[in-house]
Amino acid sequence: QRPKKSRSLMRRSSFSSAKRVLRATAKSMFQYRRESFNESKADGEDPSWEVDALKDGSDLTDYDEFYIDPRSSFRRTWDLFIILLVIYSAVAIPYYSAFSKKEKGWKIGLDYTFDCLFILDIAFNFYTAYYDKFGRLVASRDKIKSNYLRTWFIIDVLASF
């Protein structure tokens, strides 16, 4: 018989396994993109359809394994969702402040949920690649972090609370 693992050890090992699987999947996806880009470039085709293609025709060289593509369907859907939350907050907060005397339990829970989603959006922004002034996709975590801290970070933090 195999000895029983403790729950914390099981959680750690399953988390490590999941992390390894995600890392391998992301690496293989990026490798596929790089290979398909180089193949289309070698065939003389226009690789502009490729997400990782740079506008000047060169390949993406400075990248980290995990980044969120700014043109991915996930990121576009997430941004649309966040816009809807902002619109709701812009309407609901003044309305409840002006006409409601007492906060209800579901309303407080909803506000805390939205705050958590806005904070999660800040975390996603630290992993979202961006295009530099030359139109190149920058996917280096250090460059993404410094760009986000210089541009929208303070606005996002102030708007989250």
Disulfide bonds with the S-S distance in Angstrom:
none
